[in-house]
């Protein structure tokens, strides 16, 4: 007895398509977050170098905010120790944190993630 299977491929494709699309969007989203992380590392290294050369905290903060390609109002910049107690020979650390959402196409089910980076250098 021969059975008709005219719509079988279409049904299987309809079942697999959402999973494939979710996987594809996840790959692109992961790449976007990885790009943000690499960018934060580079900005942190350049900013801490300015601190090592003796620039003020406000100069370091404005430089980091200007160099970051994103919403700089969400960028959290922490500089330790502060300019008032920093002297030659001490170590200065610049820490950057930026909130992201993984799989933000899911709306409220998106996974919140904070991208963090820090760099330390000795003050000259």
N, C-alpha and C positions, 0 to 999 in steps of 0.2 A: 504494500500500500504506500503510495507517495503522498507526502504531506506538503502543503504549500507553505513556503517560508519567505514570502514576498517582503514582509516588513521587519524581519528579524534584524537585519543590519542597521536599520534606522533606529530601532528600539535600543540596541546595544550602544550605538553612537550617542543617543540621547542620555543614556546612563553614564557614560564615560566622559562626555564633554564638560560637565561642571568640575569634575576632578582635575581634568587637564587644564582648564582655565584657571582654577585656583592655584595649581602648581606653577603655571606660567606667571601669574601675578605675584606669587610669593618669591620667585626668582628675581623679578624686577625690583620688588620692594627690598629684598635683601641687598641687592646691588646699590640701591639708593642709600640705605643705612650704612653700608660699608664705605661709600663715597663720603658721607658726612663724617664718619669716624676718621678717615684718612685726612680729611680737610681739617678737622679739629686738632689732630696731632701736629700738622704742619703749622697751623696758626699758634698753637701752644709753644712750639719750639721757637718760632720767630718772636713771639711776645716775651718769652722768658729771656731771650737774648737781649732784648731792650732793657729788661730789668737788670740783667747782669752788667750792662753798660752804665747803669746809674740813673735811668729815666724814672720819672714819677709814676705812681700807681695810675693816675688819671690818663697819662700818656699811653701806658700799657693797655689800659681798658679800651680806650678809643681806637688804638691800633688793632686790637683783636676784633672789636666789633666791626671795623671797616673792612678787614681782610676776610671775614667770614661771609660766605655766600649762602645766606639764608636769612631767616627772621632774627635779626640781631637783638630784638627786644626780648626774645626767649632765651638768649645765650646768657648763662650764668658764669661770671668770671670771678675767681677767687685768687688773690695774691697774698702769699705768706712768706716771710713776715711783712708787715706793712712798711711803708716808706719811712715812717718816723723812727723806727727802731732798726732799720736795715743799714749795715755799714760794710765797708770793704772786707772781704774774707768770709762773710756769711753766705749762706745758700738761699736763693730765692726760688720759690715754686709758683708757677702759674697753673691753675686748674680750670678747665673749661667743662661745662656740662650743657647739653642741649636735648630737650625732650623730643622724641619721635614716636611714631605709631607704626607698628609692623602690621601689615595686611589692613591698611586703613580703608580699603574698598568694602570691608565687612561692616563698616559703620560703627555702631556701639560695641560690636564684638572685637574691635581692633585691639591689638596687644600693645599697651604702653611700654616704651623702652627709653631709657635715658642714655645717650651716648656721652661717655666721659673720656677725658684725656688730660694728662698733666705732664709737666716737664720742669726739671730743676737744673739750675746752673749756679755757679759761684760768682758772687759780685766782685767785679774788678776794682 
